[in-house]
Amino acid sequence: SVVIGYDGRHHSKRFAELAATVFLSNQFRVHLFGRTVATPFIPFAVKKLNCLAGVMVTASHNP
């Protein structure tokens, strides 16, 4: 399973939803945050939910 989060930048939510669709179509279980989150939430959620990976959609060059 994977965790996907996004920040408040323009279209971040849409890119996160597209990433979720790709993972789901490849039979991954997806945990998609329903609101904007800070980048540190992703590794925390990966560990807490015992996921294989995490994706943070952000335009920042150093999250």
PDBQT receptor file of N, H, CA, C and O in Angstrom, charges set to zero:
ATOM      1  N   SER A   1       0.833  -1.187   0.000  1.00  0.00    +0.000 N 
ATOM      2  CA  SER A   1       0.000   0.000   0.000  1.00  0.00    +0.000 C 
ATOM      3  C   SER A   1       0.879   1.252   0.000  1.00  0.00    +0.000 C 
ATOM      4  O   SER A   1       2.053   1.206   0.367  1.00  0.00    +0.000 OA
ATOM      5  N   VAL A   2       0.288   2.362  -0.417  1.00  0.00    +0.000 N 
ATOM      6  H   VAL A   2      -0.666   2.400  -0.716  1.00  0.00    +0.000 HD
ATOM      7  CA  VAL A   2       1.010   3.628  -0.481  1.00  0.00    +0.000 C 
ATOM      8  C   VAL A   2       0.185   4.740   0.168  1.00  0.00    +0.000 C 
ATOM      9  O   VAL A   2      -1.044   4.679   0.212  1.00  0.00    +0.000 OA
ATOM     10  N   VAL A   3       0.877   5.739   0.663  1.00  0.00    +0.000 N 
ATOM     11  H   VAL A   3       1.875   5.788   0.627  1.00  0.00    +0.000 HD
ATOM     12  CA  VAL A   3       0.261   6.939   1.220  1.00  0.00    +0.000 C 
ATOM     13  C   VAL A   3       0.516   8.071   0.238  1.00  0.00    +0.000 C 
ATOM     14  O   VAL A   3       1.627   8.218  -0.272  1.00  0.00    +0.000 OA
ATOM     15  N   ILE A   4      -0.507   8.870  -0.027  1.00  0.00    +0.000 N 
ATOM     16  H   ILE A   4      -1.410   8.751   0.388  1.00  0.00    +0.000 HD
ATOM     17  CA  ILE A   4      -0.349  10.013  -0.932  1.00  0.00    +0.000 C 
ATOM     18  C   ILE A   4      -0.884  11.260  -0.246  1.00  0.00    +0.000 C 
ATOM     19  O   ILE A   4      -2.004  11.278   0.265  1.00  0.00    +0.000 OA
ATOM     20  N   GLY A   5      -0.065  12.296  -0.246  1.00  0.00    +0.000 N 
ATOM     21  H   GLY A   5       0.845  12.281  -0.661  1.00  0.00    +0.000 HD
ATOM     22  CA  GLY A   5      -0.460  13.582   0.310  1.00  0.00    +0.000 C 
ATOM     23  C   GLY A   5      -0.155  14.690  -0.678  1.00  0.00    +0.000 C 
ATOM     24  O   GLY A   5       0.532  14.479  -1.678  1.00  0.00    +0.000 OA
ATOM     25  N   TYR A   6      -0.669  15.864  -0.389  1.00  0.00    +0.000 N 
ATOM     26  H   TYR A   6      -1.227  16.035   0.423  1.00  0.00    +0.000 HD
ATOM     27  CA  TYR A   6      -0.449  17.014  -1.279  1.00  0.00    +0.000 C 
ATOM     28  C   TYR A   6      -0.471  18.307  -0.484  1.00  0.00    +0.000 C 
ATOM     29  O   TYR A   6      -1.036  18.380   0.607  1.00  0.00    +0.000 OA
ATOM     30  N   ASP A   7       0.158  19.322  -1.058  1.00  0.00    +0.000 N 
ATOM     31  H   ASP A   7       0.616  19.262  -1.944  1.00  0.00    +0.000 HD
ATOM     32  CA  ASP A   7       0.186  20.621  -0.394  1.00  0.00    +0.000 C 
ATOM     33  C   ASP A   7      -0.871  21.536  -1.020  1.00  0.00    +0.000 C 
ATOM     34  O   ASP A   7      -1.692  21.089  -1.821  1.00  0.00    +0.000 OA
ATOM     35  N   GLY A   8      -0.843  22.797  -0.655  1.00  0.00    +0.000 N 
ATOM     36  H   GLY A   8      -0.175  23.161  -0.004  1.00  0.00    +0.000 HD
ATOM     37  CA  GLY A   8      -1.862  23.736  -1.098  1.00  0.00    +0.000 C 
ATOM     38  C   GLY A   8      -1.590  24.419  -2.422  1.00  0.00    +0.000 C 
ATOM     39  O   GLY A   8      -2.312  25.340  -2.805  1.00  0.00    +0.000 OA
ATOM     40  N   ARG A   9      -0.578  23.989  -3.110  1.00  0.00    +0.000 N 
ATOM     41  H   ARG A   9       0.008  23.241  -2.798  1.00  0.00    +0.000 HD
ATOM     42  CA  ARG A   9      -0.248  24.630  -4.381  1.00  0.00    +0.000 C 
ATOM     43  C   ARG A   9      -1.265  24.270  -5.464  1.00  0.00    +0.000 C 
ATOM     44  O   ARG A   9      -1.988  23.278  -5.366  1.00  0.00    +0.000 OA
ATOM     45  N   HIS A  10      -1.295  25.102  -6.487  1.00  0.00    +0.000 N 
ATOM     46  H   HIS A  10      -0.708  25.908  -6.566  1.00  0.00    +0.000 HD
ATOM     47  CA  HIS A  10      -2.247  24.977  -7.598  1.00  0.00    +0.000 C 
ATOM     48  C   HIS A  10      -2.212  23.570  -8.205  1.00  0.00    +0.000 C 
ATOM     49  O   HIS A  10      -1.156  23.117  -8.647  1.00  0.00    +0.000 OA
ATOM     50  N   HIS A  11      -3.318  22.900  -8.229  1.00  0.00    +0.000 N 
ATOM     51  H   HIS A  11      -4.176  23.268  -7.870  1.00  0.00    +0.000 HD
ATOM     52  CA  HIS A  11      -3.525  21.570  -8.824  1.00  0.00    +0.000 C 
ATOM     53  C   HIS A  11      -2.845  20.419  -8.089  1.00  0.00    +0.000 C 
ATOM     54  O   HIS A  11      -2.826  19.305  -8.612  1.00  0.00    +0.000 OA
ATOM     55  N   SER A  12      -2.295  20.637  -6.916  1.00  0.00    +0.000 N 
ATOM     56  H   SER A  12      -2.310  21.543  -6.492  1.00  0.00    +0.000 HD
ATOM     57  CA  SER A  12      -1.655  19.537  -6.184  1.00  0.00    +0.000 C 
ATOM     58  C   SER A  12      -2.645  18.413  -5.892  1.00  0.00    +0.000 C 
ATOM     59  O   SER A  12      -2.312  17.235  -6.029  1.00  0.00    +0.000 OA
ATOM     60  N   LYS A  13      -3.859  18.779  -5.489  1.00  0.00    +0.000 N 
ATOM     61  H   LYS A  13      -4.129  19.735  -5.378  1.00  0.00    +0.000 HD
ATOM     62  CA  LYS A  13      -4.866  17.760  -5.185  1.00  0.00    +0.000 C 
ATOM     63  C   LYS A  13      -5.145  16.910  -6.423  1.00  0.00    +0.000 C 
ATOM     64  O   LYS A  13      -5.251  15.687  -6.327  1.00  0.00    +0.000 OA
ATOM     65  N   ARG A  14      -5.263  17.545  -7.566  1.00  0.00    +0.000 N 
ATOM     66  H   ARG A  14      -5.177  18.538  -7.644  1.00  0.00    +0.000 HD
ATOM     67  CA  ARG A  14      -5.550  16.814  -8.806  1.00  0.00    +0.000 C 
ATOM     68  C   ARG A  14      -4.407  15.845  -9.143  1.00  0.00    +0.000 C 
ATOM     69  O   ARG A  14      -4.663  14.704  -9.527  1.00  0.00    +0.000 OA
ATOM     70  N   PHE A  15      -3.162  16.284  -9.005  1.00  0.00    +0.000 N 
ATOM     71  H   PHE A  15      -2.954  17.211  -8.693  1.00  0.00    +0.000 HD
ATOM     72  CA  PHE A  15      -2.026  15.395  -9.271  1.00  0.00    +0.000 C 
ATOM     73  C   PHE A  15      -2.006  14.222  -8.288  1.00  0.00    +0.000 C 
ATOM     74  O   PHE A  15      -1.667  13.101  -8.666  1.00  0.00    +0.000 OA
ATOM     75  N   ALA A  16      -2.365  14.479  -7.038  1.00  0.00    +0.000 N 
ATOM     76  H   ALA A  16      -2.640  15.390  -6.731  1.00  0.00    +0.000 HD
ATOM     77  CA  ALA A  16      -2.424  13.401  -6.038  1.00  0.00    +0.000 C 
ATOM     78  C   ALA A  16      -3.506  12.396  -6.411  1.00  0.00    +0.000 C 
ATOM     79  O   ALA A  16      -3.303  11.188  -6.282  1.00  0.00    +0.000 OA
ATOM     80  N   GLU A  17      -4.644  12.881  -6.867  1.00  0.00    +0.000 N 
ATOM     81  H   GLU A  17      -4.809  13.862  -6.971  1.00  0.00    +0.000 HD
ATOM     82  CA  GLU A  17      -5.723  11.990  -7.290  1.00  0.00    +0.000 C 
ATOM     83  C   GLU A  17      -5.311  11.159  -8.505  1.00  0.00    +0.000 C 
ATOM     84  O   GLU A  17      -5.643   9.977  -8.593  1.00  0.00    +0.000 OA
ATOM     85  N   LEU A  18      -4.593  11.774  -9.436  1.00  0.00    +0.000 N 
ATOM     86  H   LEU A  18      -4.324  12.734  -9.364  1.00  0.00    +0.000 HD
ATOM     87  CA  LEU A  18      -4.102  11.031 -10.602  1.00  0.00    +0.000 C 
ATOM     88  C   LEU A  18      -3.106   9.948 -10.183  1.00  0.00    +0.000 C 
ATOM     89  O   LEU A  18      -3.142   8.832 -10.701  1.00  0.00    +0.000 OA
ATOM     90  N   ALA A  19      -2.227  10.280  -9.252  1.00  0.00    +0.000 N 
ATOM     91  H   ALA A  19      -2.199  11.187  -8.832  1.00  0.00    +0.000 HD
ATOM     92  CA  ALA A  19      -1.271   9.284  -8.752  1.00  0.00    +0.000 C 
ATOM     93  C   ALA A  19      -2.021   8.134  -8.087  1.00  0.00    +0.000 C 
ATOM     94  O   ALA A  19      -1.674   6.968  -8.280  1.00  0.00    +0.000 OA
ATOM     95  N   ALA A  20      -3.042   8.459  -7.310  1.00  0.00    +0.000 N 
ATOM     96  H   ALA A  20      -3.323   9.406  -7.154  1.00  0.00    +0.000 HD
ATOM     97  CA  ALA A  20      -3.843   7.427  -6.643  1.00  0.00    +0.000 C 
ATOM     98  C   ALA A  20      -4.498   6.511  -7.669  1.00  0.00    +0.000 C 
ATOM     99  O   ALA A  20      -4.542   5.295  -7.481  1.00  0.00    +0.000 OA
ATOM    100  N   THR A  21      -5.004   7.086  -8.743  1.00  0.00    +0.000 N 
ATOM    101  H   THR A  21      -4.969   8.073  -8.896  1.00  0.00    +0.000 HD
ATOM    102  CA  THR A  21      -5.638   6.292  -9.805  1.00  0.00    +0.000 C 
ATOM    103  C   THR A  21      -4.650   5.310 -10.419  1.00  0.00    +0.000 C 
ATOM    104  O   THR A  21      -4.995   4.157 -10.676  1.00  0.00    +0.000 OA
ATOM    105  N   VAL A  22      -3.427   5.764 -10.655  1.00  0.00    +0.000 N 
ATOM    106  H   VAL A  22      -3.147   6.701 -10.446  1.00  0.00    +0.000 HD
ATOM    107  CA  VAL A  22      -2.397   4.882 -11.230  1.00  0.00    +0.000 C 
ATOM    108  C   VAL A  22      -2.078   3.732 -10.278  1.00  0.00    +0.000 C 
ATOM    109  O   VAL A  22      -2.008   2.577 -10.696  1.00  0.00    +0.000 OA
ATOM    110  N   PHE A  23      -1.885   4.048  -9.004  1.00  0.00    +0.000 N 
ATOM    111  H   PHE A  23      -1.942   4.986  -8.664  1.00  0.00    +0.000 HD
ATOM    112  CA  PHE A  23      -1.597   2.990  -8.029  1.00  0.00    +0.000 C 
ATOM    113  C   PHE A  23      -2.761   2.013  -7.907  1.00  0.00    +0.000 C 
ATOM    114  O   PHE A  23      -2.559   0.799  -7.868  1.00  0.00    +0.000 OA
ATOM    115  N   LEU A  24      -3.983   2.548  -7.846  1.00  0.00    +0.000 N 
ATOM    116  H   LEU A  24      -4.147   3.534  -7.877  1.00  0.00    +0.000 HD
ATOM    117  CA  LEU A  24      -5.160   1.685  -7.733  1.00  0.00    +0.000 C 
ATOM    118  C   LEU A  24      -5.311   0.767  -8.945  1.00  0.00    +0.000 C 
ATOM    119  O   LEU A  24      -5.690  -0.396  -8.806  1.00  0.00    +0.000 OA
ATOM    120  N   SER A  25      -5.013   1.294 -10.132  1.00  0.00    +0.000 N 
ATOM    121  H   SER A  25      -4.705   2.238 -10.246  1.00  0.00    +0.000 HD
ATOM    122  CA  SER A  25      -5.124   0.478 -11.336  1.00  0.00    +0.000 C 
ATOM    123  C   SER A  25      -4.070  -0.621 -11.383  1.00  0.00    +0.000 C 
ATOM    124  O   SER A  25      -4.177  -1.559 -12.174  1.00  0.00    +0.000 OA
ATOM    125  N   ASN A  26      -3.062  -0.503 -10.542  1.00  0.00    +0.000 N 
ATOM    126  H   ASN A  26      -2.975   0.258  -9.901  1.00  0.00    +0.000 HD
ATOM    127  CA  ASN A  26      -2.026  -1.533 -10.437  1.00  0.00    +0.000 C 
ATOM    128  C   ASN A  26      -2.165  -2.341  -9.149  1.00  0.00    +0.000 C 
ATOM    129  O   ASN A  26      -1.195  -2.915  -8.653  1.00  0.00    +0.000 OA
ATOM    130  N   GLN A  27      -3.379  -2.377  -8.621  1.00  0.00    +0.000 N 
ATOM    131  H   GLN A  27      -4.167  -1.912  -9.024  1.00  0.00    +0.000 HD
ATOM    132  CA  GLN A  27      -3.760  -3.181  -7.458  1.00  0.00    +0.000 C 
ATOM    133  C   GLN A  27      -3.056  -2.829  -6.154  1.00  0.00    +0.000 C 
ATOM    134  O   GLN A  27      -2.868  -3.692  -5.296  1.00  0.00    +0.000 OA
ATOM    135  N   PHE A  28      -2.668  -1.574  -6.001  1.00  0.00    +0.000 N 
ATOM    136  H   PHE A  28      -2.821  -0.873  -6.697  1.00  0.00    +0.000 HD
ATOM    137  CA  PHE A  28      -2.125  -1.106  -4.734  1.00  0.00    +0.000 C 
ATOM    138  C   PHE A  28      -3.269  -0.584  -3.870  1.00  0.00    +0.000 C 
ATOM    139  O   PHE A  28      -4.234  -0.013  -4.377  1.00  0.00    +0.000 OA
ATOM    140  N   ARG A  29      -3.152  -0.782  -2.593  1.00  0.00    +0.000 N 
ATOM    141  H   ARG A  29      -2.367  -1.246  -2.180  1.00  0.00    +0.000 HD
ATOM    142  CA  ARG A  29      -4.064  -0.130  -1.660  1.00  0.00    +0.000 C 
ATOM    143  C   ARG A  29      -3.538   1.293  -1.468  1.00  0.00    +0.000 C 
ATOM    144  O   ARG A  29      -2.338   1.491  -1.273  1.00  0.00    +0.000 OA
ATOM    145  N   VAL A  30      -4.428   2.280  -1.522  1.00  0.00    +0.000 N 
ATOM    146  H   VAL A  30      -5.402   2.120  -1.680  1.00  0.00    +0.000 HD
ATOM    147  CA  VAL A  30      -4.014   3.684  -1.469  1.00  0.00    +0.000 C 
ATOM    148  C   VAL A  30      -4.657   4.386  -0.277  1.00  0.00    +0.000 C 
ATOM    149  O   VAL A  30      -5.860   4.276  -0.040  1.00  0.00    +0.000 OA
ATOM    150  N   HIS A  31      -3.823   5.109   0.464  1.00  0.00    +0.000 N 
ATOM    151  H   HIS A  31      -2.846   5.198   0.272  1.00  0.00    +0.000 HD
ATOM    152  CA  HIS A  31      -4.296   5.983   1.535  1.00  0.00    +0.000 C 
ATOM    153  C   HIS A  31      -4.053   7.407   1.048  1.00  0.00    +0.000 C 
ATOM    154  O   HIS A  31      -2.928   7.902   1.106  1.00  0.00    +0.000 OA
ATOM    155  N   LEU A  32      -5.104   8.062   0.570  1.00  0.00    +0.000 N 
ATOM    156  H   LEU A  32      -6.018   7.660   0.524  1.00  0.00    +0.000 HD
ATOM    157  CA  LEU A  32      -5.002   9.425   0.048  1.00  0.00    +0.000 C 
ATOM    158  C   LEU A  32      -5.534  10.393   1.093  1.00  0.00    +0.000 C 
ATOM    159  O   LEU A  32      -6.696  10.306   1.491  1.00  0.00    +0.000 OA
ATOM    160  N   PHE A  33      -4.683  11.318   1.538  1.00  0.00    +0.000 N 
ATOM    161  H   PHE A  33      -3.740  11.388   1.214  1.00  0.00    +0.000 HD
ATOM    162  CA  PHE A  33      -5.146  12.325   2.491  1.00  0.00    +0.000 C 
ATOM    163  C   PHE A  33      -6.258  13.141   1.849  1.00  0.00    +0.000 C 
ATOM    164  O   PHE A  33      -6.192  13.454   0.660  1.00  0.00    +0.000 OA
ATOM    165  N   GLY A  34      -7.273  13.485   2.621  1.00  0.00    +0.000 N 
ATOM    166  H   GLY A  34      -7.327  13.231   3.587  1.00  0.00    +0.000 HD
ATOM    167  CA  GLY A  34      -8.417  14.229   2.114  1.00  0.00    +0.000 C 
ATOM    168  C   GLY A  34      -8.257  15.734   2.200  1.00  0.00    +0.000 C 
ATOM    169  O   GLY A  34      -9.170  16.481   1.848  1.00  0.00    +0.000 OA
ATOM    170  N   ARG A  35      -7.119  16.174   2.660  1.00  0.00    +0.000 N 
ATOM    171  H   ARG A  35      -6.378  15.566   2.946  1.00  0.00    +0.000 HD
ATOM    172  CA  ARG A  35      -6.847  17.618   2.753  1.00  0.00    +0.000 C 
ATOM    173  C   ARG A  35      -5.347  17.831   2.620  1.00  0.00    +0.000 C 
ATOM    174  O   ARG A  35      -4.572  16.875   2.597  1.00  0.00    +0.000 OA
ATOM    175  N   THR A  36      -4.952  19.084   2.535  1.00  0.00    +0.000 N 
ATOM    176  H   THR A  36      -5.581  19.860   2.555  1.00  0.00    +0.000 HD
ATOM    177  CA  THR A  36      -3.526  19.378   2.431  1.00  0.00    +0.000 C 
ATOM    178  C   THR A  36      -2.821  18.948   3.715  1.00  0.00    +0.000 C 
ATOM    179  O   THR A  36      -3.374  19.041   4.811  1.00  0.00    +0.000 OA
ATOM    180  N   VAL A  37      -1.591  18.478   3.551  1.00  0.00    +0.000 N 
ATOM    181  H   VAL A  37      -1.141  18.403   2.661  1.00  0.00    +0.000 HD
ATOM    182  CA  VAL A  37      -0.805  18.034   4.703  1.00  0.00    +0.000 C 
ATOM    183  C   VAL A  37       0.625  18.531   4.564  1.00  0.00    +0.000 C 
ATOM    184  O   VAL A  37       1.101  18.808   3.463  1.00  0.00    +0.000 OA
ATOM    185  N   ALA A  38       1.288  18.637   5.682  1.00  0.00    +0.000 N 
ATOM    186  H   ALA A  38       0.901  18.413   6.577  1.00  0.00    +0.000 HD
ATOM    187  CA  ALA A  38       2.709  18.972   5.680  1.00  0.00    +0.000 C 
ATOM    188  C   ALA A  38       3.501  17.734   5.264  1.00  0.00    +0.000 C 
ATOM    189  O   ALA A  38       3.095  16.605   5.541  1.00  0.00    +0.000 OA
ATOM    190  N   THR A  39       4.609  17.949   4.612  1.00  0.00    +0.000 N 
ATOM    191  H   THR A  39       4.939  18.865   4.386  1.00  0.00    +0.000 HD
ATOM    192  CA  THR A  39       5.434  16.845   4.108  1.00  0.00    +0.000 C 
ATOM    193  C   THR A  39       5.771  15.799   5.174  1.00  0.00    +0.000 C 
ATOM    194  O   THR A  39       5.745  14.609   4.858  1.00  0.00    +0.000 OA
ATOM    195  N   PRO A  40       6.085  16.175   6.420  1.00  0.00    +0.000 N 
ATOM    196  CA  PRO A  40       6.425  15.152   7.420  1.00  0.00    +0.000 C 
ATOM    197  C   PRO A  40       5.303  14.155   7.735  1.00  0.00    +0.000 C 
ATOM    198  O   PRO A  40       5.565  13.098   8.310  1.00  0.00    +0.000 OA
ATOM    199  N   PHE A  41       4.069  14.477   7.368  1.00  0.00    +0.000 N 
ATOM    200  H   PHE A  41       3.856  15.335   6.901  1.00  0.00    +0.000 HD
ATOM    201  CA  PHE A  41       2.987  13.530   7.582  1.00  0.00    +0.000 C 
ATOM    202  C   PHE A  41       3.161  12.263   6.743  1.00  0.00    +0.000 C 
ATOM    203  O   PHE A  41       2.706  11.191   7.142  1.00  0.00    +0.000 OA
ATOM    204  N   ILE A  42       3.811  12.376   5.594  1.00  0.00    +0.000 N 
ATOM    205  H   ILE A  42       4.181  13.247   5.270  1.00  0.00    +0.000 HD
ATOM    206  CA  ILE A  42       3.926  11.222   4.698  1.00  0.00    +0.000 C 
ATOM    207  C   ILE A  42       4.799  10.118   5.295  1.00  0.00    +0.000 C 
ATOM    208  O   ILE A  42       4.325   8.989   5.417  1.00  0.00    +0.000 OA
ATOM    209  N   PRO A  43       6.051  10.388   5.674  1.00  0.00    +0.000 N 
ATOM    210  CA  PRO A  43       6.835   9.294   6.269  1.00  0.00    +0.000 C 
ATOM    211  C   PRO A  43       6.227   8.779   7.577  1.00  0.00    +0.000 C 
ATOM    212  O   PRO A  43       6.338   7.593   7.886  1.00  0.00    +0.000 OA
ATOM    213  N   PHE A  44       5.587   9.661   8.341  1.00  0.00    +0.000 N 
ATOM    214  H   PHE A  44       5.496  10.624   8.090  1.00  0.00    +0.000 HD
ATOM    215  CA  PHE A  44       4.918   9.224   9.561  1.00  0.00    +0.000 C 
ATOM    216  C   PHE A  44       3.809   8.229   9.225  1.00  0.00    +0.000 C 
ATOM    217  O   PHE A  44       3.699   7.176   9.854  1.00  0.00    +0.000 OA
ATOM    218  N   ALA A  45       2.985   8.571   8.224  1.00  0.00    +0.000 N 
ATOM    219  H   ALA A  45       3.074   9.426   7.713  1.00  0.00    +0.000 HD
ATOM    220  CA  ALA A  45       1.872   7.695   7.832  1.00  0.00    +0.000 C 
ATOM    221  C   ALA A  45       2.376   6.395   7.221  1.00  0.00    +0.000 C 
ATOM    222  O   ALA A  45       1.785   5.339   7.448  1.00  0.00    +0.000 OA
ATOM    223  N   VAL A  46       3.462   6.453   6.445  1.00  0.00    +0.000 N 
ATOM    224  H   VAL A  46       3.942   7.311   6.261  1.00  0.00    +0.000 HD
ATOM    225  CA  VAL A  46       4.034   5.234   5.859  1.00  0.00    +0.000 C 
ATOM    226  C   VAL A  46       4.391   4.256   6.978  1.00  0.00    +0.000 C 
ATOM    227  O   VAL A  46       4.079   3.068   6.900  1.00  0.00    +0.000 OA
ATOM    228  N   LYS A  47       5.041   4.764   8.005  1.00  0.00    +0.000 N 
ATOM    229  H   LYS A  47       5.294   5.729   8.068  1.00  0.00    +0.000 HD
ATOM    230  CA  LYS A  47       5.442   3.892   9.118  1.00  0.00    +0.000 C 
ATOM    231  C   LYS A  47       4.227   3.432   9.927  1.00  0.00    +0.000 C 
ATOM    232  O   LYS A  47       4.095   2.250  10.245  1.00  0.00    +0.000 OA
ATOM    233  N   LYS A  48       3.354   4.364  10.251  1.00  0.00    +0.000 N 
ATOM    234  H   LYS A  48       3.461   5.324   9.993  1.00  0.00    +0.000 HD
ATOM    235  CA  LYS A  48       2.184   4.056  11.090  1.00  0.00    +0.000 C 
ATOM    236  C   LYS A  48       1.241   3.059  10.407  1.00  0.00    +0.000 C 
ATOM    237  O   LYS A  48       0.687   2.178  11.065  1.00  0.00    +0.000 OA
ATOM    238  N   LEU A  49       1.058   3.197   9.085  1.00  0.00    +0.000 N 
ATOM    239  H   LEU A  49       1.508   3.912   8.550  1.00  0.00    +0.000 HD
ATOM    240  CA  LEU A  49       0.143   2.332   8.344  1.00  0.00    +0.000 C 
ATOM    241  C   LEU A  49       0.843   1.125   7.723  1.00  0.00    +0.000 C 
ATOM    242  O   LEU A  49       0.214   0.309   7.050  1.00  0.00    +0.000 OA
ATOM    243  N   ASN A  50       2.153   1.021   7.957  1.00  0.00    +0.000 N 
ATOM    244  H   ASN A  50       2.664   1.684   8.504  1.00  0.00    +0.000 HD
ATOM    245  CA  ASN A  50       2.949  -0.095   7.435  1.00  0.00    +0.000 C 
ATOM    246  C   ASN A  50       2.863  -0.181   5.904  1.00  0.00    +0.000 C 
ATOM    247  O   ASN A  50       2.636  -1.254   5.344  1.00  0.00    +0.000 OA
ATOM    248  N   CYS A  51       3.045   0.954   5.250  1.00  0.00    +0.000 N 
ATOM    249  H   CYS A  51       3.228   1.825   5.705  1.00  0.00    +0.000 HD
ATOM    250  CA  CYS A  51       2.964   1.026   3.784  1.00  0.00    +0.000 C 
ATOM    251  C   CYS A  51       4.325   0.770   3.147  1.00  0.00    +0.000 C 
ATOM    252  O   CYS A  51       5.361   0.832   3.809  1.00  0.00    +0.000 OA
ATOM    253  N   LEU A  52       4.300   0.486   1.867  1.00  0.00    +0.000 N 
ATOM    254  H   LEU A  52       3.458   0.436   1.330  1.00  0.00    +0.000 HD
ATOM    255  CA  LEU A  52       5.531   0.270   1.113  1.00  0.00    +0.000 C 
ATOM    256  C   LEU A  52       6.186   1.571   0.683  1.00  0.00    +0.000 C 
ATOM    257  O   LEU A  52       7.407   1.644   0.548  1.00  0.00    +0.000 OA
ATOM    258  N   ALA A  53       5.361   2.611   0.465  1.00  0.00    +0.000 N 
ATOM    259  H   ALA A  53       4.369   2.552   0.575  1.00  0.00    +0.000 HD
ATOM    260  CA  ALA A  53       5.898   3.864  -0.063  1.00  0.00    +0.000 C 
ATOM    261  C   ALA A  53       4.975   5.025   0.271  1.00  0.00    +0.000 C 
ATOM    262  O   ALA A  53       3.830   4.844   0.686  1.00  0.00    +0.000 OA
ATOM    263  N   GLY A  54       5.508   6.211   0.076  1.00  0.00    +0.000 N 
ATOM    264  H   GLY A  54       6.438   6.357  -0.261  1.00  0.00    +0.000 HD
ATOM    265  CA  GLY A  54       4.735   7.428   0.243  1.00  0.00    +0.000 C 
ATOM    266  C   GLY A  54       5.036   8.391  -0.878  1.00  0.00    +0.000 C 
ATOM    267  O   GLY A  54       6.157   8.442  -1.383  1.00  0.00    +0.000 OA
ATOM    268  N   VAL A  55       4.025   9.161  -1.269  1.00  0.00    +0.000 N 
ATOM    269  H   VAL A  55       3.114   9.120  -0.859  1.00  0.00    +0.000 HD
ATOM    270  CA  VAL A  55       4.175  10.160  -2.322  1.00  0.00    +0.000 C 
ATOM    271  C   VAL A  55       3.670  11.489  -1.775  1.00  0.00    +0.000 C 
ATOM    272  O   VAL A  55       2.561  11.572  -1.247  1.00  0.00    +0.000 OA
ATOM    273  N   MET A  56       4.490  12.525  -1.905  1.00  0.00    +0.000 N 
ATOM    274  H   MET A  56       5.391  12.457  -2.334  1.00  0.00    +0.000 HD
ATOM    275  CA  MET A  56       4.078  13.868  -1.518  1.00  0.00    +0.000 C 
ATOM    276  C   MET A  56       4.092  14.736  -2.757  1.00  0.00    +0.000 C 
ATOM    277  O   MET A  56       5.145  14.960  -3.355  1.00  0.00    +0.000 OA
ATOM    278  N   VAL A  57       2.931  15.224  -3.140  1.00  0.00    +0.000 N 
ATOM    279  H   VAL A  57       2.076  15.042  -2.654  1.00  0.00    +0.000 HD
ATOM    280  CA  VAL A  57       2.832  16.101  -4.304  1.00  0.00    +0.000 C 
ATOM    281  C   VAL A  57       3.065  17.525  -3.825  1.00  0.00    +0.000 C 
ATOM    282  O   VAL A  57       2.259  18.088  -3.084  1.00  0.00    +0.000 OA
ATOM    283  N   THR A  58       4.183  18.097  -4.262  1.00  0.00    +0.000 N 
ATOM    284  H   THR A  58       4.837  17.640  -4.864  1.00  0.00    +0.000 HD
ATOM    285  CA  THR A  58       4.557  19.450  -3.880  1.00  0.00    +0.000 C 
ATOM    286  C   THR A  58       5.432  20.055  -4.969  1.00  0.00    +0.000 C 
ATOM    287  O   THR A  58       6.172  19.347  -5.653  1.00  0.00    +0.000 OA
ATOM    288  N   ALA A  59       5.342  21.339  -5.117  1.00  0.00    +0.000 N 
ATOM    289  H   ALA A  59       4.741  21.914  -4.562  1.00  0.00    +0.000 HD
ATOM    290  CA  ALA A  59       6.190  22.024  -6.089  1.00  0.00    +0.000 C 
ATOM    291  C   ALA A  59       7.489  22.493  -5.446  1.00  0.00    +0.000 C 
ATOM    292  O   ALA A  59       8.360  23.050  -6.115  1.00  0.00    +0.000 OA
ATOM    293  N   SER A  60       7.608  22.266  -4.166  1.00  0.00    +0.000 N 
ATOM    294  H   SER A  60       6.901  21.813  -3.623  1.00  0.00    +0.000 HD
ATOM    295  CA  SER A  60       8.792  22.714  -3.453  1.00  0.00    +0.000 C 
ATOM    296  C   SER A  60      10.032  21.943  -3.912  1.00  0.00    +0.000 C 
ATOM    297  O   SER A  60       9.964  20.739  -4.158  1.00  0.00    +0.000 OA
ATOM    298  N   HIS A  61      11.145  22.635  -4.023  1.00  0.00    +0.000 N 
ATOM    299  H   HIS A  61      11.200  23.613  -3.823  1.00  0.00    +0.000 HD
ATOM    300  CA  HIS A  61      12.384  21.965  -4.415  1.00  0.00    +0.000 C 
ATOM    301  C   HIS A  61      13.083  21.304  -3.227  1.00  0.00    +0.000 C 
ATOM    302  O   HIS A  61      13.990  20.493  -3.413  1.00  0.00    +0.000 OA
ATOM    303  N   ASN A  62      12.670  21.642  -2.024  1.00  0.00    +0.000 N 
ATOM    304  H   ASN A  62      11.933  22.300  -1.873  1.00  0.00    +0.000 HD
ATOM    305  CA  ASN A  62      13.223  20.983  -0.837  1.00  0.00    +0.000 C 
ATOM    306  C   ASN A  62      12.117  20.841   0.206  1.00  0.00    +0.000 C 
ATOM    307  O   ASN A  62      11.978  21.683   1.094  1.00  0.00    +0.000 OA
ATOM    308  N   PRO A  63      11.332  19.771   0.091  1.00  0.00    +0.000 N 
ATOM    309  CA  PRO A  63      10.140  19.610   0.952  1.00  0.00    +0.000 C 
ATOM    310  C   PRO A  63      10.450  19.511   2.424  1.00  0.00    +0.000 C 
ATOM    311  O   PRO A  63       9.538  19.375   3.239  1.00  0.00    +0.000 OA
TER     312      PRO A  63
